[in-house]
Amino acid sequence: MIAALIPAVLQKQPMLNYFLGSFTSLFSVINPLGMMPVFLALTAAHPLAYRNLMARKACIYMMLILAFFLFAGTFIMSFFGFSLVSLRIAGGLVVMRSGFQLLNGNDKSGNLSAQGQIEAIEKADISLTPLAMPLLSGPGSIATTISLATHTRGIVDISVLLLAILVIGIISFIILRLSQKLLPIISRGGLEAITKIMGFIAMTVGVQFIINGVTQLLP
């Protein structure tokens, strides 16, 4: 009964539907759960206070980066002469690639080279790089944000997208802050399963972006 009512509720609440779609698209690409092993590895030699500070700053930077590309991404691409159609198709390809990597079990450590991981461990502040960029707000999440921005139709849609970014930032902070407790509970096997699910969702989002772009090219 309840399951049958959900589509009807979403149909009557387009903003809620739009929020859930934007949240799911971004969350699956950002995948903060997949960040836990990398975050713990990079902060293993530091006290809990440092770990919490890095998690908070990284999530704030992530929200600011994605908000910047939400407002300026389309303008920047238009400045270089790229059409909205090309943005959607290119963004879809990037998101699909990110989803494919997740689907094949590649965790967030794959975004850092061996040298990059060594440099990150030696840095005093890892919140902006590599945590916020490229691990949280990498090419996939930035491409998703820009692609979603091309579908906005006014201030209300933009506000909903900003709310989705804010909620994801808060959830990401909670996950990273509790990563030392959550990781043993979820286990490596559970984390791999979640990562594959996130990858499948991200690939679906990427394919949909491509379909939307190609459809506009058809007469």
Buried (B, 14 or more C-beta within 10 A) or exposed (E): EEEEEEEEEBEEEEEEBBBBBBBBBBBBBBBBBBBBBBBBEBBEEBEEEBBBBBBBBBBBBBBBBBBBBBEEBBEEBEEEEEBBBEBBBBBBBBBBBBBBBBBEEBBBBEBBEEEBBEBBBEEEEBBBBBBBBBBBBBBBBBBBBBBBBBBBEEEEBBEBBBBBBEBBBEBBBBBBBEBBEBBEEBEEEEBBEBBBBBBBBBBBBBBBBBEBBEEEEEE
